[in-house]
């Protein structure tokens, strides 16, 4: 991934996480997305895939 592609991806992610509007998440995240949560967040339901987002 080039620097420009990485920047474009981050610019697409920013509105999702800063506003909570996840309607475009399926255009940014793959259906097979796997969340890697930091230690200490405790057990939680799966945050994987589009349903997890």
PDB file of N, CA, C and O in Angstrom, chain B, residues numbered from 101:
ATOM      1  N   UNK B 101       0.858  -1.164   0.000  1.00  0.00           N
ATOM      2  CA  UNK B 101       0.000   0.000   0.000  1.00  0.00           C
ATOM      3  C   UNK B 101       0.906   1.228   0.000  1.00  0.00           C
ATOM      4  O   UNK B 101       1.832   1.325   0.805  1.00  0.00           O
ATOM      5  N   UNK B 102       0.637   2.149  -0.894  1.00  0.00           N
ATOM      6  CA  UNK B 102       1.456   3.351  -0.965  1.00  0.00           C
ATOM      7  C   UNK B 102       1.074   4.319   0.143  1.00  0.00           C
ATOM      8  O   UNK B 102       0.045   4.161   0.801  1.00  0.00           O
ATOM      9  N   UNK B 103       1.899   5.298   0.333  1.00  0.00           N
ATOM     10  CA  UNK B 103       1.616   6.318   1.355  1.00  0.00           C
ATOM     11  C   UNK B 103       0.297   7.030   1.038  1.00  0.00           C
ATOM     12  O   UNK B 103      -0.493   7.315   1.939  1.00  0.00           O
ATOM     13  N   UNK B 104       0.070   7.312  -0.231  1.00  0.00           N
ATOM     14  CA  UNK B 104      -1.163   7.994  -0.634  1.00  0.00           C
ATOM     15  C   UNK B 104      -2.394   7.116  -0.403  1.00  0.00           C
ATOM     16  O   UNK B 104      -3.444   7.608   0.010  1.00  0.00           O
ATOM     17  N   UNK B 105      -2.260   5.818  -0.672  1.00  0.00           N
ATOM     18  CA  UNK B 105      -3.375   4.905  -0.423  1.00  0.00           C
ATOM     19  C   UNK B 105      -3.668   4.784   1.068  1.00  0.00           C
ATOM     20  O   UNK B 105      -4.826   4.735   1.484  1.00  0.00           O
ATOM     21  N   UNK B 106      -2.613   4.737   1.859  1.00  0.00           N
ATOM     22  CA  UNK B 106      -2.784   4.673   3.315  1.00  0.00           C
ATOM     23  C   UNK B 106      -3.466   5.925   3.826  1.00  0.00           C
ATOM     24  O   UNK B 106      -4.375   5.841   4.652  1.00  0.00           O
ATOM     25  N   UNK B 107      -3.046   7.076   3.351  1.00  0.00           N
ATOM     26  CA  UNK B 107      -3.658   8.337   3.767  1.00  0.00           C
ATOM     27  C   UNK B 107      -5.130   8.387   3.361  1.00  0.00           C
ATOM     28  O   UNK B 107      -5.973   8.824   4.144  1.00  0.00           O
ATOM     29  N   UNK B 108      -5.443   7.944   2.146  1.00  0.00           N
ATOM     30  CA  UNK B 108      -6.831   7.939   1.686  1.00  0.00           C
ATOM     31  C   UNK B 108      -7.698   7.030   2.558  1.00  0.00           C
ATOM     32  O   UNK B 108      -8.839   7.370   2.873  1.00  0.00           O
ATOM     33  N   UNK B 109      -7.150   5.867   2.949  1.00  0.00           N
ATOM     34  CA  UNK B 109      -7.887   4.948   3.815  1.00  0.00           C
ATOM     35  C   UNK B 109      -8.162   5.587   5.171  1.00  0.00           C
ATOM     36  O   UNK B 109      -9.280   5.509   5.680  1.00  0.00           O
ATOM     37  N   UNK B 110      -7.156   6.211   5.751  1.00  0.00           N
ATOM     38  CA  UNK B 110      -7.327   6.869   7.052  1.00  0.00           C
ATOM     39  C   UNK B 110      -8.366   7.982   6.946  1.00  0.00           C
ATOM     40  O   UNK B 110      -9.167   8.172   7.861  1.00  0.00           O
ATOM     41  N   UNK B 111      -8.357   8.709   5.849  1.00  0.00           N
ATOM     42  CA  UNK B 111      -9.349   9.775   5.662  1.00  0.00           C
ATOM     43  C   UNK B 111     -10.755   9.214   5.540  1.00  0.00           C
ATOM     44  O   UNK B 111     -11.716   9.891   5.905  1.00  0.00           O
ATOM     45  N   UNK B 112     -10.900   7.995   5.037  1.00  0.00           N
ATOM     46  CA  UNK B 112     -12.213   7.348   4.971  1.00  0.00           C
ATOM     47  C   UNK B 112     -12.632   6.799   6.330  1.00  0.00           C
ATOM     48  O   UNK B 112     -13.824   6.738   6.631  1.00  0.00           O
ATOM     49  N   UNK B 113     -11.652   6.394   7.163  1.00  0.00           N
ATOM     50  CA  UNK B 113     -11.953   5.863   8.498  1.00  0.00           C
ATOM     51  C   UNK B 113     -12.323   6.958   9.491  1.00  0.00           C
ATOM     52  O   UNK B 113     -13.179   6.759  10.353  1.00  0.00           O
ATOM     53  N   UNK B 114     -11.683   8.101   9.369  1.00  0.00           N
ATOM     54  CA  UNK B 114     -11.849   9.173  10.354  1.00  0.00           C
ATOM     55  C   UNK B 114     -13.311   9.546  10.598  1.00  0.00           C
ATOM     56  O   UNK B 114     -13.724   9.600  11.756  1.00  0.00           O
ATOM     57  N   UNK B 115     -14.112   9.806   9.565  1.00  0.00           N
ATOM     58  CA  UNK B 115     -15.511  10.162   9.843  1.00  0.00           C
ATOM     59  C   UNK B 115     -16.311   9.043  10.492  1.00  0.00           C
ATOM     60  O   UNK B 115     -17.238   9.302  11.260  1.00  0.00           O
ATOM     61  N   UNK B 116     -15.955   7.793  10.185  1.00  0.00           N
ATOM     62  CA  UNK B 116     -16.682   6.670  10.803  1.00  0.00           C
ATOM     63  C   UNK B 116     -16.490   6.703  12.310  1.00  0.00           C
ATOM     64  O   UNK B 116     -17.463   6.609  13.059  1.00  0.00           O
ATOM     65  N   UNK B 117     -15.240   6.837  12.769  1.00  0.00           N
ATOM     66  CA  UNK B 117     -14.953   6.756  14.194  1.00  0.00           C
ATOM     67  C   UNK B 117     -15.141   8.070  14.917  1.00  0.00           C
ATOM     68  O   UNK B 117     -15.365   8.066  16.128  1.00  0.00           O
ATOM     69  N   UNK B 118     -15.059   9.202  14.225  1.00  0.00           N
ATOM     70  CA  UNK B 118     -15.238  10.474  14.928  1.00  0.00           C
ATOM     71  C   UNK B 118     -16.714  10.854  15.063  1.00  0.00           C
ATOM     72  O   UNK B 118     -17.071  11.634  15.946  1.00  0.00           O
ATOM     73  N   UNK B 119     -17.574  10.309  14.194  1.00  0.00           N
ATOM     74  CA  UNK B 119     -18.998  10.637  14.280  1.00  0.00           C
ATOM     75  C   UNK B 119     -19.852   9.476  14.754  1.00  0.00           C
ATOM     76  O   UNK B 119     -20.978   9.675  15.211  1.00  0.00           O
ATOM     77  N   UNK B 120     -19.316   8.250  14.648  1.00  0.00           N
ATOM     78  CA  UNK B 120     -20.110   7.076  15.005  1.00  0.00           C
ATOM     79  C   UNK B 120     -21.041   6.636  13.887  1.00  0.00           C
ATOM     80  O   UNK B 120     -21.807   5.688  14.061  1.00  0.00           O
ATOM     81  N   UNK B 121     -20.990   7.304  12.750  1.00  0.00           N
ATOM     82  CA  UNK B 121     -21.837   6.952  11.605  1.00  0.00           C
ATOM     83  C   UNK B 121     -21.174   5.808  10.848  1.00  0.00           C
ATOM     84  O   UNK B 121     -20.258   6.030  10.056  1.00  0.00           O
ATOM     85  N   UNK B 122     -21.634   4.592  11.090  1.00  0.00           N
ATOM     86  CA  UNK B 122     -20.975   3.411  10.534  1.00  0.00           C
ATOM     87  C   UNK B 122     -21.582   2.965   9.201  1.00  0.00           C
ATOM     88  O   UNK B 122     -21.259   1.877   8.724  1.00  0.00           O
ATOM     89  N   UNK B 123     -22.441   3.765   8.594  1.00  0.00           N
ATOM     90  CA  UNK B 123     -23.083   3.356   7.338  1.00  0.00           C
ATOM     91  C   UNK B 123     -22.085   3.058   6.225  1.00  0.00           C
ATOM     92  O   UNK B 123     -22.381   2.247   5.348  1.00  0.00           O
ATOM     93  N   UNK B 124     -20.928   3.682   6.233  1.00  0.00           N
ATOM     94  CA  UNK B 124     -19.954   3.434   5.165  1.00  0.00           C
ATOM     95  C   UNK B 124     -18.872   2.429   5.580  1.00  0.00           C
ATOM     96  O   UNK B 124     -17.924   2.202   4.829  1.00  0.00           O
ATOM     97  N   UNK B 125     -19.004   1.834   6.751  1.00  0.00           N
ATOM     98  CA  UNK B 125     -17.982   0.897   7.236  1.00  0.00           C
ATOM     99  C   UNK B 125     -17.776  -0.271   6.280  1.00  0.00           C
ATOM    100  O   UNK B 125     -16.649  -0.741   6.120  1.00  0.00           O
ATOM    101  N   UNK B 126     -18.838  -0.745   5.644  1.00  0.00           N
ATOM    102  CA  UNK B 126     -18.690  -1.880   4.731  1.00  0.00           C
ATOM    103  C   UNK B 126     -17.913  -1.525   3.469  1.00  0.00           C
ATOM    104  O   UNK B 126     -17.457  -2.418   2.755  1.00  0.00           O
ATOM    105  N   UNK B 127     -17.757  -0.240   3.186  1.00  0.00           N
ATOM    106  CA  UNK B 127     -16.961   0.197   2.042  1.00  0.00           C
ATOM    107  C   UNK B 127     -15.489   0.348   2.409  1.00  0.00           C
ATOM    108  O   UNK B 127     -14.634   0.450   1.529  1.00  0.00           O
ATOM    109  N   UNK B 128     -15.194   0.363   3.702  1.00  0.00           N
ATOM    110  CA  UNK B 128     -13.822   0.550   4.170  1.00  0.00           C
ATOM    111  C   UNK B 128     -13.252  -0.757   4.723  1.00  0.00           C
ATOM    112  O   UNK B 128     -12.090  -1.083   4.477  1.00  0.00           O
ATOM    113  N   UNK B 129     -14.061  -1.497   5.464  1.00  0.00           N
ATOM    114  CA  UNK B 129     -13.612  -2.731   6.106  1.00  0.00           C
ATOM    115  C   UNK B 129     -14.043  -3.944   5.289  1.00  0.00           C
ATOM    116  O   UNK B 129     -15.157  -3.988   4.767  1.00  0.00           O
ATOM    117  N   UNK B 130     -13.160  -4.918   5.185  1.00  0.00           N
ATOM    118  CA  UNK B 130     -13.485  -6.177   4.526  1.00  0.00           C
ATOM    119  C   UNK B 130     -14.481  -6.953   5.395  1.00  0.00           C
ATOM    120  O   UNK B 130     -14.503  -6.803   6.616  1.00  0.00           O
ATOM    121  N   UNK B 131     -15.295  -7.777   4.751  1.00  0.00           N
ATOM    122  CA  UNK B 131     -16.240  -8.609   5.500  1.00  0.00           C
ATOM    123  C   UNK B 131     -15.503  -9.531   6.463  1.00  0.00           C
ATOM    124  O   UNK B 131     -16.054  -9.923   7.492  1.00  0.00           O
ATOM    125  N   UNK B 132     -14.265  -9.878   6.137  1.00  0.00           N
ATOM    126  CA  UNK B 132     -13.474 -10.777   6.985  1.00  0.00           C
ATOM    127  C   UNK B 132     -12.617 -10.013   7.998  1.00  0.00           C
ATOM    128  O   UNK B 132     -11.689 -10.583   8.571  1.00  0.00           O
ATOM    129  N   UNK B 133     -12.918  -8.735   8.223  1.00  0.00           N
ATOM    130  CA  UNK B 133     -12.201  -7.896   9.192  1.00  0.00           C
ATOM    131  C   UNK B 133     -12.116  -8.592  10.550  1.00  0.00           C
ATOM    132  O   UNK B 133     -13.098  -9.159  11.028  1.00  0.00           O
ATOM    133  N   UNK B 134     -10.934  -8.543  11.165  1.00  0.00           N
ATOM    134  CA  UNK B 134     -10.727  -9.109  12.501  1.00  0.00           C
ATOM    135  C   UNK B 134     -10.201  -8.000  13.403  1.00  0.00           C
ATOM    136  O   UNK B 134      -9.162  -7.405  13.119  1.00  0.00           O
ATOM    137  N   UNK B 135     -10.913  -7.723  14.484  1.00  0.00           N
ATOM    138  CA  UNK B 135     -10.492  -6.695  15.439  1.00  0.00           C
ATOM    139  C   UNK B 135      -9.483  -7.283  16.411  1.00  0.00           C
ATOM    140  O   UNK B 135      -9.681  -8.385  16.923  1.00  0.00           O
ATOM    141  N   UNK B 136      -8.422  -6.568  16.665  1.00  0.00           N
ATOM    142  CA  UNK B 136      -7.427  -6.960  17.654  1.00  0.00           C
ATOM    143  C   UNK B 136      -7.466  -5.909  18.760  1.00  0.00           C
ATOM    144  O   UNK B 136      -6.888  -4.830  18.633  1.00  0.00           O
ATOM    145  N   UNK B 137      -8.157  -6.244  19.840  1.00  0.00           N
ATOM    146  CA  UNK B 137      -8.372  -5.296  20.924  1.00  0.00           C
ATOM    147  C   UNK B 137      -7.202  -5.356  21.908  1.00  0.00           C
ATOM    148  O   UNK B 137      -6.602  -6.412  22.110  1.00  0.00           O
ATOM    149  N   UNK B 138      -6.886  -4.214  22.516  1.00  0.00           N
ATOM    150  CA  UNK B 138      -5.784  -4.185  23.481  1.00  0.00           C
ATOM    151  C   UNK B 138      -6.096  -5.033  24.713  1.00  0.00           C
ATOM    152  O   UNK B 138      -7.256  -5.190  25.095  1.00  0.00           O
ATOM    153  N   UNK B 139      -5.056  -5.571  25.319  1.00  0.00           N
ATOM    154  CA  UNK B 139      -5.242  -6.310  26.570  1.00  0.00           C
ATOM    155  C   UNK B 139      -5.839  -5.380  27.610  1.00  0.00           C
ATOM    156  O   UNK B 139      -5.586  -4.175  27.601  1.00  0.00           O
ATOM    157  N   UNK B 140      -6.621  -5.937  28.491  1.00  0.00           N
ATOM    158  CA  UNK B 140      -7.225  -5.147  29.549  1.00  0.00           C
ATOM    159  C   UNK B 140      -8.636  -4.690  29.232  1.00  0.00           C
ATOM    160  O   UNK B 140      -9.320  -4.150  30.102  1.00  0.00           O
ATOM    161  N   UNK B 141      -9.088  -4.898  27.990  1.00  0.00           N
ATOM    162  CA  UNK B 141     -10.453  -4.505  27.640  1.00  0.00           C
ATOM    163  C   UNK B 141     -11.443  -5.548  28.098  1.00  0.00           C
ATOM    164  O   UNK B 141     -12.654  -5.347  28.016  1.00  0.00           O
ATOM    165  N   UNK B 142     -10.922  -6.676  28.586  1.00  0.00           N
ATOM    166  CA  UNK B 142     -11.782  -7.723  29.116  1.00  0.00           C
ATOM    167  C   UNK B 142     -12.523  -8.468  28.029  1.00  0.00           C
ATOM    168  O   UNK B 142     -12.477  -8.090  26.859  1.00  0.00           O
ATOM    169  N   UNK B 143     -13.210  -9.533  28.423  1.00  0.00           N
ATOM    170  CA  UNK B 143     -13.960 -10.307  27.436  1.00  0.00           C
ATOM    171  C   UNK B 143     -15.086  -9.471  26.857  1.00  0.00           C
ATOM    172  O   UNK B 143     -15.746  -8.705  27.558  1.00  0.00           O
ATOM    173  N   UNK B 144     -15.279  -9.636  25.596  1.00  0.00           N
ATOM    174  CA  UNK B 144     -16.348  -8.879  24.920  1.00  0.00           C
ATOM    175  C   UNK B 144     -16.907  -9.730  23.797  1.00  0.00           C
ATOM    176  O   UNK B 144     -16.278 -10.697  23.367  1.00  0.00           O
ATOM    177  N   UNK B 145     -18.078  -9.371  23.328  1.00  0.00           N
ATOM    178  CA  UNK B 145     -18.600 -10.090  22.159  1.00  0.00           C
ATOM    179  C   UNK B 145     -17.654  -9.868  20.974  1.00  0.00           C
ATOM    180  O   UNK B 145     -16.850  -8.936  20.967  1.00  0.00           O
ATOM    181  N   UNK B 146     -17.767 -10.727  20.000  1.00  0.00           N
ATOM    182  CA  UNK B 146     -16.903 -10.616  18.817  1.00  0.00           C
ATOM    183  C   UNK B 146     -17.072  -9.244  18.163  1.00  0.00           C
ATOM    184  O   UNK B 146     -18.184  -8.750  17.977  1.00  0.00           O
ATOM    185  N   UNK B 147     -15.947  -8.657  17.826  1.00  0.00           N
ATOM    186  CA  UNK B 147     -15.974  -7.387  17.107  1.00  0.00           C
ATOM    187  C   UNK B 147     -15.498  -7.601  15.671  1.00  0.00           C
ATOM    188  O   UNK B 147     -15.078  -6.656  15.003  1.00  0.00           O
ATOM    189  N   UNK B 148     -15.565  -8.830  15.209  1.00  0.00           N
ATOM    190  CA  UNK B 148     -15.075  -9.173  13.890  1.00  0.00           C
ATOM    191  C   UNK B 148     -16.153  -9.002  12.831  1.00  0.00           C
ATOM    192  O   UNK B 148     -17.347  -9.084  13.121  1.00  0.00           O
ATOM    193  N   UNK B 149     -15.716  -8.765  11.605  1.00  0.00           N
ATOM    194  CA  UNK B 149     -16.635  -8.636  10.479  1.00  0.00           C
ATOM    195  C   UNK B 149     -17.460  -7.359  10.548  1.00  0.00           C
ATOM    196  O   UNK B 149     -17.309  -6.547  11.460  1.00  0.00           O
ATOM    197  N   UNK B 150     -18.326  -7.207   9.570  1.00  0.00           N
ATOM    198  CA  UNK B 150     -19.145  -5.990   9.524  1.00  0.00           C
ATOM    199  C   UNK B 150     -20.081  -5.889  10.733  1.00  0.00           C
ATOM    200  O   UNK B 150     -20.334  -4.791  11.227  1.00  0.00           O
ATOM    201  N   UNK B 151     -20.588  -7.013  11.205  1.00  0.00           N
ATOM    202  CA  UNK B 151     -21.492  -6.988  12.359  1.00  0.00           C
ATOM    203  C   UNK B 151     -20.760  -6.515  13.617  1.00  0.00           C
ATOM    204  O   UNK B 151     -21.361  -5.880  14.483  1.00  0.00           O
ATOM    205  N   UNK B 152     -19.485  -6.819  13.719  1.00  0.00           N
ATOM    206  CA  UNK B 152     -18.711  -6.421  14.889  1.00  0.00           C
ATOM    207  C   UNK B 152     -18.365  -4.952  14.945  1.00  0.00           C
ATOM    208  O   UNK B 152     -18.138  -4.392  16.018  1.00  0.00           O
ATOM    209  N   UNK B 153     -18.327  -4.338  13.790  1.00  0.00           N
ATOM    210  CA  UNK B 153     -17.990  -2.914  13.752  1.00  0.00           C
ATOM    211  C   UNK B 153     -19.114  -2.115  14.356  1.00  0.00           C
ATOM    212  O   UNK B 153     -19.033  -0.888  14.424  1.00  0.00           O
TER     213      UNK B 153
END
